[in-house]
Amino acid sequence: MRPDDRPTKTDRYLVRDLADELVLYDAESKKFHVLNATLREIFLHCDGQHSVDDLTRILVQEFEVDESTARRDTIEILDRLIDLEIVRVEQSEAAST
């Protein structure tokens, strides 16, 4: 995953925000996923506007962690969300040239 990648939510899940957690429901598989505060914060900013670097900075600010920990956590979280088809990362114009 590149620092300038901009993840975005998929439309596969119904979302219920409970302030400290986020509950996602996949009607197709009938499965729920509960995102804790850290995953919630990342998910809410996966709007195609925020880059991986932006998401890292958000974790640093919101959870008062060092940048290297936040970057590692951001990438692990995004990888997990991508595997579950909760978010996706499309190739940017710069990457395709």
MDTraj code that builds the backbone (N, CA, C; nanometers):
import mdtraj as md
import numpy as np

residues = "MET ARG PRO ASP ASP ARG PRO THR LYS THR ASP ARG TYR LEU VAL ARG ASP LEU ALA ASP GLU LEU VAL LEU TYR ASP ALA GLU SER LYS LYS PHE HIS VAL LEU ASN ALA THR LEU ARG GLU ILE PHE LEU HIS CYS ASP GLY GLN HIS SER VAL ASP ASP LEU THR ARG ILE LEU VAL GLN GLU PHE GLU VAL ASP GLU SER THR ALA ARG ARG ASP THR ILE GLU ILE LEU ASP ARG LEU ILE ASP LEU GLU ILE VAL ARG VAL GLU GLN SER GLU ALA ALA SER THR".split()
xyz = np.array([
    [0.0853, -0.1176, 0.0000],
    [0.0000, 0.0000, 0.0000],
    [0.0894, 0.1233, 0.0000],
    [0.0565, 0.2180, -0.0877],
    [0.1371, 0.3394, -0.0999],
    [0.0842, 0.4501, -0.0084],
    [0.1721, 0.5395, 0.0365],
    [0.1292, 0.6495, 0.1240],
    [0.0229, 0.7392, 0.0629],
    [0.0197, 0.7487, -0.0716],
    [-0.0776, 0.8373, -0.1356],
    [-0.2047, 0.7652, -0.1803],
    [-0.2151, 0.6342, -0.1554],
    [-0.3398, 0.5621, -0.1837],
    [-0.4532, 0.6240, -0.1027],
    [-0.5720, 0.6279, -0.1628],
    [-0.6890, 0.6891, -0.0975],
    [-0.8028, 0.5873, -0.0904],
    [-0.8102, 0.5159, 0.0226],
    [-0.9145, 0.4144, 0.0360],
    [-1.0545, 0.4751, 0.0395],
    [-1.1506, 0.3957, -0.0043],
    [-1.2903, 0.4383, -0.0026],
    [-1.3775, 0.3207, 0.0429],
    [-1.4896, 0.3525, 0.1037],
    [-1.5820, 0.2488, 0.1509],
    [-1.6489, 0.1787, 0.0327],
    [-1.6786, 0.0516, 0.0504],
    [-1.7615, -0.0179, -0.0472],
    [-1.9071, 0.0024, -0.0059],
    [-1.9995, -0.0370, -0.0904],
    [-2.1414, -0.0229, -0.0551],
    [-2.2012, -0.1566, -0.0112],
    [-2.1156, -0.2507, 0.0246],
    [-2.1601, -0.3850, 0.0591],
    [-2.2273, -0.3926, 0.1969],
    [-2.1931, -0.3025, 0.2875],
    [-2.2359, -0.3138, 0.4271],
    [-2.3340, -0.2040, 0.4669],
    [-2.4271, -0.2413, 0.5524],
    [-2.5115, -0.1443, 0.6215],
    [-2.4340, -0.1022, 0.7452],
    [-2.4336, 0.0268, 0.7760],
    [-2.3492, 0.0797, 0.8824],
    [-2.4336, 0.1419, 0.9917],
    [-2.3976, 0.1095, 1.1155],
    [-2.4627, 0.1707, 1.2326],
    [-2.3531, 0.2247, 1.3231],
    [-2.3513, 0.3564, 1.3414],
    [-2.2490, 0.4204, 1.4227],
    [-2.2978, 0.4307, 1.5665],
    [-2.2212, 0.3721, 1.6579],
    [-2.2579, 0.3733, 1.7987],
    [-2.1646, 0.4627, 1.8803],
    [-2.1025, 0.5594, 1.8176],
    [-2.0114, 0.6572, 1.8779],
    [-1.8749, 0.5978, 1.9121],
    [-1.8680, 0.4953, 1.9954],
    [-1.7390, 0.4345, 2.0291],
    [-1.7065, 0.3162, 1.9385],
    [-1.8078, 0.2634, 1.8743],
    [-1.7912, 0.1478, 1.7855],
    [-1.8764, 0.1693, 1.6611],
    [-1.8472, 0.0881, 1.5634],
    [-1.9253, 0.0901, 1.4406],
    [-1.9669, -0.0535, 1.4125],
    [-2.0933, -0.0743, 1.3825],
    [-2.1424, -0.2079, 1.3495],
    [-2.1721, -0.2103, 1.1999],
    [-2.1151, -0.3087, 1.1327],
    [-2.1361, -0.3260, 0.9893],
    [-2.2077, -0.4580, 0.9679],
    [-2.3087, -0.4561, 0.8830],
    [-2.3855, -0.5772, 0.8533],
    [-2.3804, -0.6058, 0.7048],
    [-2.3413, -0.7278, 0.6712],
    [-2.3370, -0.7735, 0.5330],
    [-2.4622, -0.8584, 0.5095],
    [-2.5593, -0.8035, 0.4377],
    [-2.6862, -0.8727, 0.4138],
    [-2.6661, -1.0003, 0.3326],
    [-2.5664, -1.0009, 0.2460],
    [-2.5415, -1.1182, 0.1626],
    [-2.4959, -1.2386, 0.2451],
    [-2.3989, -1.2173, 0.3325],
    [-2.3463, -1.3284, 0.4131],
    [-2.4144, -1.3388, 0.5492],
    [-2.4947, -1.2395, 0.5841],
    [-2.5628, -1.2325, 0.7134],
    [-2.4637, -1.2247, 0.8300],
    [-2.3499, -1.1582, 0.8065],
    [-2.2469, -1.1440, 0.9094],
    [-2.2377, -0.9995, 0.9556],
    [-2.2064, -0.9857, 1.0853],
    [-2.1810, -0.8562, 1.1462],
    [-2.0321, -0.8411, 1.1711],
    [-1.9856, -0.7191, 1.1622],
    [-1.8497, -0.6843, 1.2032],
    [-1.8622, -0.5648, 1.2952],
    [-1.7946, -0.5697, 1.4087],
    [-1.7937, -0.4583, 1.5018],
    [-1.6539, -0.3978, 1.4994],
    [-1.6470, -0.2695, 1.4671],
    [-1.5192, -0.2002, 1.4600],
    [-1.4983, -0.1204, 1.5880],
    [-1.3841, -0.1430, 1.6514],
    [-1.3534, -0.0672, 1.7731],
    [-1.3209, 0.0777, 1.7355],
    [-1.2836, 0.1572, 1.8341],
    [-1.2634, 0.3005, 1.8117],
    [-1.1571, 0.3295, 1.7059],
    [-1.0493, 0.2543, 1.7070],
    [-0.9415, 0.2776, 1.6104],
    [-0.9870, 0.2432, 1.4692],
    [-1.0459, 0.1246, 1.4523],
    [-1.0955, 0.0850, 1.3209],
    [-1.2061, 0.1790, 1.2745],
    [-1.2911, 0.2209, 1.3661],
    [-1.3998, 0.3136, 1.3347],
    [-1.3439, 0.4426, 1.2766],
    [-1.2421, 0.4972, 1.3427],
    [-1.1840, 0.6235, 1.2978],
    [-1.1282, 0.6114, 1.1559],
    [-1.0575, 0.5035, 1.1294],
    [-1.0048, 0.4806, 0.9952],
    [-1.1194, 0.4671, 0.8950],
    [-1.2176, 0.3816, 0.9249],
    [-1.3302, 0.3581, 0.8340],
    [-1.4025, 0.4879, 0.7996],
    [-1.4290, 0.5691, 0.8985],
    [-1.5037, 0.6922, 0.8752],
    [-1.4308, 0.7884, 0.7819],
    [-1.2989, 0.7774, 0.7749],
    [-1.2207, 0.8651, 0.6881],
    [-1.1830, 0.8001, 0.5556],
    [-1.2337, 0.6818, 0.5297],
    [-1.2104, 0.6155, 0.3999],
    [-1.3145, 0.6675, 0.3011],
    [-1.2874, 0.7860, 0.2510],
    [-1.3840, 0.8548, 0.1656],
    [-1.3270, 0.8882, 0.0280],
    [-1.2095, 0.8330, -0.0019],
    [-1.1460, 0.8628, -0.1288],
    [-1.0739, 0.9968, -0.1297],
    [-1.0884, 1.0739, -0.0244],
    [-1.0232, 1.2042, -0.0124],
    [-0.8984, 1.1971, 0.0763],
    [-0.8993, 1.1055, 0.1734],
    [-0.7881, 1.0927, 0.2683],
    [-0.6921, 0.9831, 0.2225],
    [-0.5646, 1.0169, 0.2199],
    [-0.4615, 0.9202, 0.1827],
    [-0.4217, 0.8365, 0.3039],
    [-0.3420, 0.7342, 0.2797],
    [-0.2882, 0.6525, 0.3889],
    [-0.2094, 0.7427, 0.4844],
    [-0.1331, 0.8366, 0.4310],
    [-0.0613, 0.9324, 0.5160],
    [-0.1575, 1.0145, 0.6011],
    [-0.2678, 1.0588, 0.5412],
    [-0.3685, 1.1349, 0.6162],
    [-0.4259, 1.0504, 0.7297],
    [-0.4583, 0.9254, 0.6994],
    [-0.5161, 0.8369, 0.8003],
    [-0.4172, 0.8130, 0.9138],
    [-0.2901, 0.8018, 0.8802],
    [-0.1869, 0.7857, 0.9825],
    [-0.1852, 0.9072, 1.0746],
    [-0.1883, 1.0263, 1.0165],
    [-0.1882, 1.1493, 1.0977],
    [-0.3121, 1.1572, 1.1870],
    [-0.4251, 1.1114, 1.1369],
    [-0.5477, 1.1120, 1.2174],
    [-0.5298, 1.0232, 1.3404],
    [-0.4714, 0.9057, 1.3222],
    [-0.4481, 0.8170, 1.4375],
    [-0.3514, 0.8806, 1.5364],
    [-0.2475, 0.9454, 1.4870],
    [-0.1516, 1.0121, 1.5757],
    [-0.2241, 1.1156, 1.6611],
    [-0.3105, 1.1956, 1.5995],
    [-0.3822, 1.3007, 1.6711],
    [-0.4883, 1.2455, 1.7657],
    [-0.5688, 1.1515, 1.7170],
    [-0.6823, 1.1026, 1.7960],
    [-0.6412, 1.0119, 1.9121],
    [-0.5357, 0.9341, 1.8921],
    [-0.5003, 0.8331, 1.9917],
    [-0.3642, 0.8570, 2.0557],
    [-0.3028, 0.9696, 2.0215],
    [-0.1756, 1.0096, 2.0810],
    [-0.0727, 0.8971, 2.0783],
    [-0.0517, 0.8420, 1.9594],
    [0.0501, 0.7387, 1.9389],
    [0.1581, 0.7964, 1.8480],
    [0.2756, 0.7332, 1.8503],
    [0.3829, 0.7813, 1.7646],
    [0.3520, 0.7463, 1.6190],
    [0.4181, 0.8154, 1.5284],
    [0.3867, 0.8016, 1.3862],
    [0.4150, 0.6612, 1.3323],
    [0.5238, 0.5989, 1.3756],
    [0.5551, 0.4657, 1.3222],
    [0.4514, 0.3621, 1.3662],
    [0.4040, 0.3724, 1.4890],
    [0.2981, 0.2827, 1.5365],
    [0.1687, 0.3093, 1.4606],
    [0.1373, 0.4361, 1.4425],
    [0.0146, 0.4728, 1.3711],
    [0.0194, 0.4245, 1.2261],
    [0.1348, 0.4374, 1.1601],
    [0.1464, 0.3922, 1.0210],
    [0.1284, 0.2407, 1.0125],
    [0.1943, 0.1683, 1.0996],
    [0.1814, 0.0223, 1.1018],
    [0.0354, -0.0173, 1.1255],
    [-0.0273, 0.0445, 1.2248],
    [-0.1671, 0.0132, 1.2562],
    [-0.2596, 0.0491, 1.1401],
    [-0.2359, 0.1633, 1.0770],
    [-0.3196, 0.2072, 0.9639],
    [-0.3140, 0.1052, 0.8510],
    [-0.1952, 0.0607, 0.8172],
    [-0.1805, -0.0357, 0.7080],
    [-0.2429, -0.1697, 0.7452],
    [-0.2231, -0.2147, 0.8684],
    [-0.2852, -0.3413, 0.9126],
    [-0.4373, -0.3309, 0.9091],
    [-0.4904, -0.2196, 0.9564],
    [-0.6357, -0.1993, 0.9573],
    [-0.6896, -0.1970, 0.8144],
    [-0.6251, -0.1213, 0.7277],
    [-0.6719, -0.1143, 0.5892],
    [-0.6648, -0.2501, 0.5208],
    [-0.5575, -0.3238, 0.5438],
    [-0.5475, -0.4585, 0.4867],
    [-0.6635, -0.5461, 0.5333],
    [-0.6965, -0.5385, 0.6604],
    [-0.8076, -0.6171, 0.7152],
    [-0.9407, -0.5744, 0.6540],
    [-0.9623, -0.4436, 0.6444],
    [-1.0878, -0.3933, 0.5876],
    [-1.1002, -0.4266, 0.4389],
    [-0.9885, -0.4260, 0.3683],
    [-0.9891, -0.4643, 0.2268],
    [-1.0210, -0.6120, 0.2123],
    [-0.9603, -0.6961, 0.2954],
    [-0.9879, -0.8400, 0.2909],
    [-1.1357, -0.8706, 0.3139],
    [-1.1997, -0.7914, 0.3989],
    [-1.3421, -0.8116, 0.4288],
    [-1.4334, -0.7396, 0.3281],
    [-1.3740, -0.6750, 0.2295],
    [-1.4459, -0.5974, 0.1288],
    [-1.5287, -0.4852, 0.1901],
    [-1.4748, -0.4279, 0.2979],
    [-1.5372, -0.3136, 0.3634],
    [-1.4890, -0.1845, 0.2986],
    [-1.3623, -0.1822, 0.2612],
    [-1.3074, -0.0699, 0.1847],
    [-1.2307, -0.1248, 0.0654],
    [-1.1987, -0.0350, -0.0274],
    [-1.1180, -0.0721, -0.1432],
    [-1.0201, 0.0415, -0.1704],
    [-0.9133, 0.0067, -0.2388],
    [-0.8160, 0.1065, -0.2808],
    [-0.8002, 0.0922, -0.4306],
    [-0.8361, 0.1958, -0.5010],
    [-0.8206, 0.1945, -0.6461],
    [-0.6879, 0.2585, -0.6801],
    [-0.6276, 0.2108, -0.7888],
    [-0.5005, 0.2659, -0.8321],
    [-0.5177, 0.4125, -0.8692],
    [-0.4261, 0.4946, -0.8219],
    [-0.4321, 0.6377, -0.8541],
    [-0.3794, 0.6602, -0.9957],
    [-0.4085, 0.7765, -1.0498],
    [-0.3613, 0.8118, -1.1846],
    [-0.2091, 0.8055, -1.1918],
    [-0.1416, 0.8536, -1.0884],
    [0.0044, 0.8558, -1.0875],
    [0.0627, 0.7149, -1.0902],
    [-0.0039, 0.6213, -1.0247],
    [0.0458, 0.4833, -1.0178],
    [0.0313, 0.4124, -1.1508],
    [-0.0655, 0.4513, -1.2310],
    [-0.0911, 0.3808, -1.3549],
    [-0.0066, 0.4320, -1.4715],
    [0.0665, 0.5422, -1.4502],
    [0.1494, 0.5947, -1.5586],
    [0.2919, 0.5508, -1.5470],
])
top = md.Topology()
chain = top.add_chain()
for i, resn in enumerate(residues, 1):
    res = top.add_residue(resn, chain, resSeq=i)
    for name in ("N", "CA", "C"):
        top.add_atom(name, md.element.get_by_symbol(name[0]), res)
traj = md.Trajectory(xyz[None], top)
